[in-house]
Amino acid sequence: MSSLPIDAWILLFCAVGLGLGLEVAFYRAQKRHITSRHRETNQDEIGPG
């Protein structure tokens, strides 16, 4: 695998980094959406009745 030119290695690392960055961003956004939805349901239960 060391036969790849340096440009290919740079492109490979950039692609992997971009993919992981997107994955983390989507995971954090989904987690934030779930916690905010959970907070809204708790406020509805506690709210004035």
PDB file of N, CA, C, O and CB in Angstrom:
ATOM      1  N   MET A   1       0.824  -1.192   0.000  1.00  0.00           N
ATOM      2  CA  MET A   1       0.000   0.000   0.000  1.00  0.00           C
ATOM      3  C   MET A   1       0.872   1.260   0.000  1.00  0.00           C
ATOM      4  O   MET A   1       0.373   2.358  -0.247  1.00  0.00           O
ATOM      5  CB  MET A   1      -0.940  -0.004   1.211  1.00  0.00           C
ATOM      6  N   SER A   2       2.120   1.112   0.266  1.00  0.00           N
ATOM      7  CA  SER A   2       3.004   2.272   0.284  1.00  0.00           C
ATOM      8  C   SER A   2       3.370   2.736  -1.120  1.00  0.00           C
ATOM      9  O   SER A   2       4.119   3.700  -1.279  1.00  0.00           O
ATOM     10  CB  SER A   2       4.262   1.954   1.061  1.00  0.00           C
ATOM     11  N   SER A   3       2.845   2.056  -2.141  1.00  0.00           N
ATOM     12  CA  SER A   3       3.151   2.453  -3.513  1.00  0.00           C
ATOM     13  C   SER A   3       2.298   3.629  -3.988  1.00  0.00           C
ATOM     14  O   SER A   3       2.500   4.130  -5.094  1.00  0.00           O
ATOM     15  CB  SER A   3       2.956   1.275  -4.442  1.00  0.00           C
ATOM     16  N   LEU A   4       1.351   4.072  -3.167  1.00  0.00           N
ATOM     17  CA  LEU A   4       0.521   5.219  -3.547  1.00  0.00           C
ATOM     18  C   LEU A   4       1.343   6.504  -3.496  1.00  0.00           C
ATOM     19  O   LEU A   4       2.168   6.670  -2.598  1.00  0.00           O
ATOM     20  CB  LEU A   4      -0.714   5.333  -2.619  1.00  0.00           C
ATOM     21  N   PRO A   5       1.132   7.409  -4.439  1.00  0.00           N
ATOM     22  CA  PRO A   5       1.828   8.703  -4.381  1.00  0.00           C
ATOM     23  C   PRO A   5       1.295   9.556  -3.231  1.00  0.00           C
ATOM     24  O   PRO A   5       0.207   9.310  -2.711  1.00  0.00           O
ATOM     25  CB  PRO A   5       1.672   9.462  -5.718  1.00  0.00           C
ATOM     26  N   ILE A   6       2.058  10.536  -2.853  1.00  0.00           N
ATOM     27  CA  ILE A   6       1.706  11.381  -1.704  1.00  0.00           C
ATOM     28  C   ILE A   6       0.378  12.109  -1.923  1.00  0.00           C
ATOM     29  O   ILE A   6      -0.370  12.317  -0.967  1.00  0.00           O
ATOM     30  CB  ILE A   6       2.818  12.402  -1.437  1.00  0.00           C
ATOM     31  N   ASP A   7       0.075  12.496  -3.151  1.00  0.00           N
ATOM     32  CA  ASP A   7      -1.203  13.162  -3.436  1.00  0.00           C
ATOM     33  C   ASP A   7      -2.380  12.247  -3.123  1.00  0.00           C
ATOM     34  O   ASP A   7      -3.407  12.694  -2.610  1.00  0.00           O
ATOM     35  CB  ASP A   7      -1.262  13.607  -4.907  1.00  0.00           C
ATOM     36  N   ALA A   8      -2.225  10.977  -3.431  1.00  0.00           N
ATOM     37  CA  ALA A   8      -3.300  10.026  -3.150  1.00  0.00           C
ATOM     38  C   ALA A   8      -3.495   9.864  -1.649  1.00  0.00           C
ATOM     39  O   ALA A   8      -4.626   9.760  -1.175  1.00  0.00           O
ATOM     40  CB  ALA A   8      -3.000   8.665  -3.797  1.00  0.00           C
ATOM     41  N   TRP A   9      -2.388   9.840  -0.893  1.00  0.00           N
ATOM     42  CA  TRP A   9      -2.500   9.738   0.562  1.00  0.00           C
ATOM     43  C   TRP A   9      -3.205  10.962   1.134  1.00  0.00           C
ATOM     44  O   TRP A   9      -4.058  10.837   2.013  1.00  0.00           O
ATOM     45  CB  TRP A   9      -1.112   9.578   1.202  1.00  0.00           C
ATOM     46  N   ILE A  10      -2.850  12.143   0.636  1.00  0.00           N
ATOM     47  CA  ILE A  10      -3.481  13.376   1.125  1.00  0.00           C
ATOM     48  C   ILE A  10      -4.976  13.358   0.826  1.00  0.00           C
ATOM     49  O   ILE A  10      -5.793  13.693   1.684  1.00  0.00           O
ATOM     50  CB  ILE A  10      -2.821  14.623   0.483  1.00  0.00           C
ATOM     51  N   LEU A  11      -5.328  12.965  -0.390  1.00  0.00           N
ATOM     52  CA  LEU A  11      -6.742  12.874  -0.754  1.00  0.00           C
ATOM     53  C   LEU A  11      -7.473  11.855   0.107  1.00  0.00           C
ATOM     54  O   LEU A  11      -8.602  12.094   0.537  1.00  0.00           O
ATOM     55  CB  LEU A  11      -6.889  12.508  -2.226  1.00  0.00           C
ATOM     56  N   LEU A  12      -6.829  10.720   0.359  1.00  0.00           N
ATOM     57  CA  LEU A  12      -7.440   9.675   1.179  1.00  0.00           C
ATOM     58  C   LEU A  12      -7.710  10.182   2.588  1.00  0.00           C
ATOM     59  O   LEU A  12      -8.803   9.987   3.120  1.00  0.00           O
ATOM     60  CB  LEU A  12      -6.541   8.435   1.228  1.00  0.00           C
ATOM     61  N   PHE A  13      -6.727  10.827   3.190  1.00  0.00           N
ATOM     62  CA  PHE A  13      -6.908  11.334   4.549  1.00  0.00           C
ATOM     63  C   PHE A  13      -7.948  12.451   4.603  1.00  0.00           C
ATOM     64  O   PHE A  13      -8.714  12.540   5.562  1.00  0.00           O
ATOM     65  CB  PHE A  13      -5.580  11.834   5.103  1.00  0.00           C
ATOM     66  N   CYS A  14      -7.978  13.297   3.585  1.00  0.00           N
ATOM     67  CA  CYS A  14      -8.998  14.353   3.540  1.00  0.00           C
ATOM     68  C   CYS A  14     -10.397  13.752   3.428  1.00  0.00           C
ATOM     69  O   CYS A  14     -11.328  14.208   4.093  1.00  0.00           O
ATOM     70  CB  CYS A  14      -8.736  15.308   2.357  1.00  0.00           C
ATOM     71  N   ALA A  15     -10.543  12.736   2.594  1.00  0.00           N
ATOM     72  CA  ALA A  15     -11.849  12.104   2.416  1.00  0.00           C
ATOM     73  C   ALA A  15     -12.300  11.414   3.697  1.00  0.00           C
ATOM     74  O   ALA A  15     -13.464  11.514   4.086  1.00  0.00           O
ATOM     75  CB  ALA A  15     -11.803  11.098   1.264  1.00  0.00           C
ATOM     76  N   VAL A  16     -11.381  10.717   4.346  1.00  0.00           N
ATOM     77  CA  VAL A  16     -11.723  10.036   5.600  1.00  0.00           C
ATOM     78  C   VAL A  16     -12.071  11.057   6.677  1.00  0.00           C
ATOM     79  O   VAL A  16     -13.039  10.878   7.416  1.00  0.00           O
ATOM     80  CB  VAL A  16     -10.555   9.136   6.072  1.00  0.00           C
ATOM     81  N   GLY A  17     -11.289  12.123   6.767  1.00  0.00           N
ATOM     82  CA  GLY A  17     -11.568  13.161   7.756  1.00  0.00           C
ATOM     83  C   GLY A  17     -12.906  13.840   7.515  1.00  0.00           C
ATOM     84  O   GLY A  17     -13.653  14.107   8.457  1.00  0.00           O
ATOM     85  N   LEU A  18     -13.208  14.116   6.259  1.00  0.00           N
ATOM     86  CA  LEU A  18     -14.486  14.735   5.927  1.00  0.00           C
ATOM     87  C   LEU A  18     -15.647  13.798   6.259  1.00  0.00           C
ATOM     88  O   LEU A  18     -16.662  14.227   6.808  1.00  0.00           O
ATOM     89  CB  LEU A  18     -14.522  15.120   4.442  1.00  0.00           C
ATOM     90  N   GLY A  19     -15.491  12.532   5.926  1.00  0.00           N
ATOM     91  CA  GLY A  19     -16.539  11.552   6.229  1.00  0.00           C
ATOM     92  C   GLY A  19     -16.778  11.424   7.717  1.00  0.00           C
ATOM     93  O   GLY A  19     -17.924  11.403   8.167  1.00  0.00           O
ATOM     94  N   LEU A  20     -15.699  11.339   8.487  1.00  0.00           N
ATOM     95  CA  LEU A  20     -15.848  11.234   9.938  1.00  0.00           C
ATOM     96  C   LEU A  20     -16.440  12.514  10.522  1.00  0.00           C
ATOM     97  O   LEU A  20     -17.251  12.462  11.448  1.00  0.00           O
ATOM     98  CB  LEU A  20     -14.495  10.931  10.593  1.00  0.00           C
ATOM     99  N   GLY A  21     -16.038  13.653   9.986  1.00  0.00           N
ATOM    100  CA  GLY A  21     -16.591  14.918  10.463  1.00  0.00           C
ATOM    101  C   GLY A  21     -18.092  15.012  10.226  1.00  0.00           C
ATOM    102  O   GLY A  21     -18.840  15.451  11.099  1.00  0.00           O
ATOM    103  N   LEU A  22     -18.526  14.597   9.043  1.00  0.00           N
ATOM    104  CA  LEU A  22     -19.964  14.591   8.753  1.00  0.00           C
ATOM    105  C   LEU A  22     -20.702  13.624   9.662  1.00  0.00           C
ATOM    106  O   LEU A  22     -21.788  13.928  10.156  1.00  0.00           O
ATOM    107  CB  LEU A  22     -20.215  14.224   7.287  1.00  0.00           C
ATOM    108  N   GLU A  23     -20.107  12.453   9.882  1.00  0.00           N
ATOM    109  CA  GLU A  23     -20.728  11.454  10.746  1.00  0.00           C
ATOM    110  C   GLU A  23     -20.916  11.998  12.159  1.00  0.00           C
ATOM    111  O   GLU A  23     -21.980  11.833  12.755  1.00  0.00           O
ATOM    112  CB  GLU A  23     -19.882  10.175  10.779  1.00  0.00           C
ATOM    113  N   VAL A  24     -19.893  12.639  12.686  1.00  0.00           N
ATOM    114  CA  VAL A  24     -19.969  13.208  14.030  1.00  0.00           C
ATOM    115  C   VAL A  24     -20.992  14.340  14.076  1.00  0.00           C
ATOM    116  O   VAL A  24     -21.744  14.458  15.043  1.00  0.00           O
ATOM    117  CB  VAL A  24     -18.588  13.717  14.480  1.00  0.00           C
ATOM    118  N   ALA A  25     -21.024  15.171  13.040  1.00  0.00           N
ATOM    119  CA  ALA A  25     -21.980  16.281  13.009  1.00  0.00           C
ATOM    120  C   ALA A  25     -23.419  15.770  12.994  1.00  0.00           C
ATOM    121  O   ALA A  25     -24.269  16.291  13.716  1.00  0.00           O
ATOM    122  CB  ALA A  25     -21.725  17.170  11.783  1.00  0.00           C
ATOM    123  N   PHE A  26     -23.695  14.758  12.181  1.00  0.00           N
ATOM    124  CA  PHE A  26     -25.043  14.202  12.145  1.00  0.00           C
ATOM    125  C   PHE A  26     -25.399  13.532  13.466  1.00  0.00           C
ATOM    126  O   PHE A  26     -26.534  13.643  13.930  1.00  0.00           O
ATOM    127  CB  PHE A  26     -25.173  13.202  10.999  1.00  0.00           C
ATOM    128  N   TYR A  27     -24.439  12.837  14.077  1.00  0.00           N
ATOM    129  CA  TYR A  27     -24.694  12.177  15.356  1.00  0.00           C
ATOM    130  C   TYR A  27     -25.024  13.204  16.435  1.00  0.00           C
ATOM    131  O   TYR A  27     -25.962  13.020  17.210  1.00  0.00           O
ATOM    132  CB  TYR A  27     -23.481  11.332  15.778  1.00  0.00           C
ATOM    133  N   ARG A  28     -24.244  14.289  16.482  1.00  0.00           N
ATOM    134  CA  ARG A  28     -24.498  15.316  17.493  1.00  0.00           C
ATOM    135  C   ARG A  28     -25.834  16.014  17.253  1.00  0.00           C
ATOM    136  O   ARG A  28     -26.553  16.311  18.207  1.00  0.00           O
ATOM    137  CB  ARG A  28     -23.366  16.344  17.500  1.00  0.00           C
ATOM    138  N   ALA A  29     -26.174  16.278  15.991  1.00  0.00           N
ATOM    139  CA  ALA A  29     -27.451  16.929  15.680  1.00  0.00           C
ATOM    140  C   ALA A  29     -28.615  16.028  16.057  1.00  0.00           C
ATOM    141  O   ALA A  29     -29.618  16.500  16.593  1.00  0.00           O
ATOM    142  CB  ALA A  29     -27.527  17.296  14.188  1.00  0.00           C
ATOM    143  N   GLN A  30     -28.491  14.741  15.783  1.00  0.00           N
ATOM    144  CA  GLN A  30     -29.561  13.804  16.121  1.00  0.00           C
ATOM    145  C   GLN A  30     -29.707  13.696  17.634  1.00  0.00           C
ATOM    146  O   GLN A  30     -30.824  13.662  18.151  1.00  0.00           O
ATOM    147  CB  GLN A  30     -29.285  12.416  15.506  1.00  0.00           C
ATOM    148  N   LYS A  31     -28.591  13.642  18.341  1.00  0.00           N
ATOM    149  CA  LYS A  31     -28.627  13.550  19.798  1.00  0.00           C
ATOM    150  C   LYS A  31     -29.257  14.804  20.393  1.00  0.00           C
ATOM    151  O   LYS A  31     -30.048  14.712  21.331  1.00  0.00           O
ATOM    152  CB  LYS A  31     -27.210  13.343  20.364  1.00  0.00           C
ATOM    153  N   ARG A  32     -28.912  15.977  19.855  1.00  0.00           N
ATOM    154  CA  ARG A  32     -29.475  17.234  20.336  1.00  0.00           C
ATOM    155  C   ARG A  32     -30.979  17.284  20.069  1.00  0.00           C
ATOM    156  O   ARG A  32     -31.742  17.773  20.902  1.00  0.00           O
ATOM    157  CB  ARG A  32     -28.771  18.430  19.669  1.00  0.00           C
ATOM    158  N   HIS A  33     -31.408  16.778  18.903  1.00  0.00           N
ATOM    159  CA  HIS A  33     -32.830  16.770  18.562  1.00  0.00           C
ATOM    160  C   HIS A  33     -33.602  15.874  19.528  1.00  0.00           C
ATOM    161  O   HIS A  33     -34.701  16.229  19.955  1.00  0.00           O
ATOM    162  CB  HIS A  33     -33.037  16.297  17.107  1.00  0.00           C
ATOM    163  N   ILE A  34     -33.041  14.721  19.874  1.00  0.00           N
ATOM    164  CA  ILE A  34     -33.713  13.794  20.787  1.00  0.00           C
ATOM    165  C   ILE A  34     -33.820  14.415  22.175  1.00  0.00           C
ATOM    166  O   ILE A  34     -34.875  14.319  22.803  1.00  0.00           O
ATOM    167  CB  ILE A  34     -32.957  12.446  20.856  1.00  0.00           C
ATOM    168  N   THR A  35     -32.752  15.052  22.673  1.00  0.00           N
ATOM    169  CA  THR A  35     -32.812  15.638  24.010  1.00  0.00           C
ATOM    170  C   THR A  35     -33.760  16.828  24.045  1.00  0.00           C
ATOM    171  O   THR A  35     -34.447  17.025  25.047  1.00  0.00           O
ATOM    172  CB  THR A  35     -31.419  16.066  24.467  1.00  0.00           C
ATOM    173  N   SER A  36     -33.819  17.629  22.979  1.00  0.00           N
ATOM    174  CA  SER A  36     -34.742  18.763  22.979  1.00  0.00           C
ATOM    175  C   SER A  36     -36.187  18.271  22.923  1.00  0.00           C
ATOM    176  O   SER A  36     -37.064  18.865  23.551  1.00  0.00           O
ATOM    177  CB  SER A  36     -34.448  19.704  21.791  1.00  0.00           C
ATOM    178  N   ARG A  37     -36.442  17.203  22.186  1.00  0.00           N
ATOM    179  CA  ARG A  37     -37.789  16.646  22.123  1.00  0.00           C
ATOM    180  C   ARG A  37     -38.173  16.073  23.490  1.00  0.00           C
ATOM    181  O   ARG A  37     -39.323  16.190  23.912  1.00  0.00           O
ATOM    182  CB  ARG A  37     -37.883  15.553  21.023  1.00  0.00           C
ATOM    183  N   HIS A  38     -37.215  15.456  24.176  1.00  0.00           N
ATOM    184  CA  HIS A  38     -37.467  14.897  25.500  1.00  0.00           C
ATOM    185  C   HIS A  38     -37.794  16.013  26.488  1.00  0.00           C
ATOM    186  O   HIS A  38     -38.671  15.856  27.337  1.00  0.00           O
ATOM    187  CB  HIS A  38     -36.251  14.081  25.988  1.00  0.00           C
ATOM    188  N   ARG A  39     -37.088  17.143  26.379  1.00  0.00           N
ATOM    189  CA  ARG A  39     -37.368  18.276  27.251  1.00  0.00           C
ATOM    190  C   ARG A  39     -38.770  18.828  27.006  1.00  0.00           C
ATOM    191  O   ARG A  39     -39.466  19.190  27.954  1.00  0.00           O
ATOM    192  CB  ARG A  39     -36.326  19.373  27.043  1.00  0.00           C
ATOM    193  N   GLU A  40     -39.190  18.894  25.738  1.00  0.00           N
ATOM    194  CA  GLU A  40     -40.522  19.418  25.422  1.00  0.00           C
ATOM    195  C   GLU A  40     -41.606  18.534  26.022  1.00  0.00           C
ATOM    196  O   GLU A  40     -42.594  19.049  26.545  1.00  0.00           O
ATOM    197  CB  GLU A  40     -40.713  19.529  23.902  1.00  0.00           C
ATOM    198  N   THR A  41     -41.444  17.218  25.959  1.00  0.00           N
ATOM    199  CA  THR A  41     -42.460  16.330  26.516  1.00  0.00           C
ATOM    200  C   THR A  41     -42.491  16.450  28.028  1.00  0.00           C
ATOM    201  O   THR A  41     -43.565  16.365  28.623  1.00  0.00           O
ATOM    202  CB  THR A  41     -42.199  14.876  26.103  1.00  0.00           C
ATOM    203  N   ASN A  42     -41.341  16.646  28.670  1.00  0.00           N
ATOM    204  CA  ASN A  42     -41.324  16.826  30.117  1.00  0.00           C
ATOM    205  C   ASN A  42     -42.019  18.124  30.505  1.00  0.00           C
ATOM    206  O   ASN A  42     -42.722  18.157  31.515  1.00  0.00           O
ATOM    207  CB  ASN A  42     -39.885  16.816  30.643  1.00  0.00           C
ATOM    208  N   GLN A  43     -41.846  19.185  29.739  1.00  0.00           N
ATOM    209  CA  GLN A  43     -42.502  20.454  30.045  1.00  0.00           C
ATOM    210  C   GLN A  43     -44.013  20.330  29.881  1.00  0.00           C
ATOM    211  O   GLN A  43     -44.773  20.934  30.638  1.00  0.00           O
ATOM    212  CB  GLN A  43     -41.959  21.574  29.143  1.00  0.00           C
ATOM    213  N   ASP A  44     -44.449  19.551  28.895  1.00  0.00           N
ATOM    214  CA  ASP A  44     -45.883  19.362  28.709  1.00  0.00           C
ATOM    215  C   ASP A  44     -46.496  18.633  29.903  1.00  0.00           C
ATOM    216  O   ASP A  44     -47.611  18.949  30.318  1.00  0.00           O
ATOM    217  CB  ASP A  44     -46.155  18.585  27.417  1.00  0.00           C
ATOM    218  N   GLU A  45     -45.774  17.665  30.451  1.00  0.00           N
ATOM    219  CA  GLU A  45     -46.302  16.913  31.584  1.00  0.00           C
ATOM    220  C   GLU A  45     -46.335  17.770  32.846  1.00  0.00           C
ATOM    221  O   GLU A  45     -47.252  17.647  33.658  1.00  0.00           O
ATOM    222  CB  GLU A  45     -45.465  15.657  31.823  1.00  0.00           C
ATOM    223  N   ILE A  46     -45.332  18.641  33.013  1.00  0.00           N
ATOM    224  CA  ILE A  46     -45.221  19.434  34.232  1.00  0.00           C
ATOM    225  C   ILE A  46     -46.063  20.707  34.143  1.00  0.00           C
ATOM    226  O   ILE A  46     -46.430  21.279  35.170  1.00  0.00           O
ATOM    227  CB  ILE A  46     -43.757  19.788  34.499  1.00  0.00           C
ATOM    228  N   GLY A  47     -46.367  21.146  32.945  1.00  0.00           N
ATOM    229  CA  GLY A  47     -47.068  22.409  32.737  1.00  0.00           C
ATOM    230  C   GLY A  47     -48.401  22.495  33.473  1.00  0.00           C
ATOM    231  O   GLY A  47     -48.904  21.494  33.983  1.00  0.00           O
ATOM    232  N   PRO A  48     -48.964  23.690  33.523  1.00  0.00           N
ATOM    233  CA  PRO A  48     -50.234  23.876  34.254  1.00  0.00           C
ATOM    234  C   PRO A  48     -51.361  23.063  33.637  1.00  0.00           C
ATOM    235  O   PRO A  48     -51.465  22.949  32.416  1.00  0.00           O
ATOM    236  CB  PRO A  48     -50.625  25.358  34.279  1.00  0.00           C
ATOM    237  N   GLY A  49     -52.199  22.503  34.493  1.00  0.00           N
ATOM    238  CA  GLY A  49     -53.229  21.625  33.982  1.00  0.00           C
ATOM    239  C   GLY A  49     -54.536  22.077  34.326  1.00  0.00           C
ATOM    240  O   GLY A  49     -55.525  21.439  33.966  1.00  0.00           O
TER     241      GLY A  49
END
